[in-house]
Amino acid sequence: MKKYGEAAVIEMVMQALPEIAKNVAEPLSRVDKITMYGEGNSARLLGDIVNGTNQVTEGITAGMGIDIKALIAGILGGRLAAQTPDKADDTPAA
C-alpha cells in the first residue's frame, strides 16, 4: 500500500510539472524585447533559466522527498532499455 501511495504522489508531481514550467515561463511571454550588453549575456540568461529549473526540482525533492531528476532518468532509461534489442538474440548459433 505504501508503494501505491508513493506512486500516486509521483504521478501527481509528474502531471503538475508542465503547469509548473508554464508558470515559471509565463512572465517571459510578456517580454517584447531583450537587449543584452557585454559579453556572455546570452550564456548567462541560459544559465539563469537552468538554475531556476534546478531550484524548482530541488524544492520538490526537499519538500516532498521525490527526486525528479532520478525519476525522469529512470523513466527514460526504462524506455531506452525496452527499445534496445536483446544482444543474446543476435548472436549466431555455434
C-alpha positions as CSV (number, residue, x, y, z in Angstrom):
1,M,0.0,0.0,0.0
2,K,2.9,2.3,0.8
3,K,4.3,1.9,-2.8
4,Y,0.8,2.7,-4.2
5,G,0.8,5.9,-2.2
6,E,4.3,6.8,-3.4
7,A,3.3,6.1,-7.0
8,A,0.2,8.3,-6.6
9,V,2.3,11.2,-5.3
10,I,4.9,10.7,-8.1
11,E,2.1,10.7,-10.7
12,M,0.6,13.9,-9.3
13,V,4.0,15.6,-9.4
14,M,4.7,14.4,-13.0
15,Q,1.3,15.7,-14.0
16,A,2.0,19.1,-12.3
17,L,5.4,19.6,-13.9
18,P,4.0,21.1,-17.2
19,E,1.9,23.6,-15.2
20,I,4.9,24.5,-13.1
21,A,7.1,25.0,-16.2
22,K,4.3,27.1,-17.7
23,N,4.1,29.3,-14.6
24,V,7.8,29.7,-14.5
25,A,8.0,30.7,-18.2
26,E,4.8,32.9,-18.2
27,P,6.5,36.2,-17.2
28,L,8.9,35.9,-20.2
29,S,5.9,35.6,-22.5
30,R,5.1,39.3,-21.7
31,V,8.6,40.5,-22.7
32,D,8.6,42.2,-26.1
33,K,12.3,42.7,-26.4
34,I,15.5,41.8,-24.5
35,T,18.6,43.9,-25.1
36,M,21.8,42.5,-23.7
37,Y,25.1,44.3,-23.4
38,G,28.6,43.0,-22.9
39,E,30.0,39.5,-23.4
40,G,28.4,36.3,-22.4
41,N,25.0,37.6,-21.6
42,S,23.1,35.1,-23.7
43,A,25.0,32.3,-21.9
44,R,24.2,33.9,-18.6
45,L,20.5,34.1,-19.5
46,L,20.5,30.4,-20.3
47,G,22.4,29.7,-17.1
48,D,19.7,31.6,-15.1
49,I,17.0,29.5,-16.7
50,V,18.8,26.3,-15.9
51,N,19.4,27.5,-12.3
52,G,15.7,28.3,-12.0
53,T,14.7,24.9,-13.2
54,N,17.2,23.3,-10.8
55,Q,15.7,25.3,-7.9
56,V,12.2,24.0,-8.7
57,T,13.3,20.4,-8.8
58,E,15.4,20.7,-5.7
59,G,12.5,22.3,-3.9
60,I,10.3,19.4,-4.8
61,T,13.0,17.0,-3.6
62,A,13.4,18.9,-0.3
63,G,9.6,19.4,0.3
64,M,8.2,16.1,-0.9
65,G,11.2,13.7,-0.9
66,I,10.8,13.0,-4.6
67,D,14.0,13.2,-6.7
68,I,12.6,14.4,-10.0
69,K,15.9,14.1,-11.8
70,A,16.3,10.4,-10.8
71,L,12.7,9.7,-11.6
72,I,13.0,11.1,-15.1
73,A,16.3,9.3,-15.6
74,G,14.7,6.1,-14.5
75,I,11.8,6.5,-16.9
76,L,14.0,7.4,-19.8
77,G,16.4,4.6,-19.0
78,G,13.5,2.1,-18.9
79,R,12.2,3.3,-22.2
80,L,15.7,3.0,-23.8
81,A,16.1,-0.5,-22.3
82,A,12.7,-1.5,-23.7
83,Q,13.7,-0.3,-27.2
84,T,17.2,-1.9,-27.3
85,P,17.1,-5.3,-28.9
86,D,18.5,-8.2,-26.8
87,K,22.1,-8.8,-27.9
88,A,21.7,-12.5,-27.0
89,D,19.2,-13.0,-29.8
90,D,21.6,-11.5,-32.4
91,T,24.5,-13.9,-31.8
92,P,24.8,-16.7,-34.3
93,A,24.3,-20.3,-33.0
94,A,27.5,-22.3,-32.8
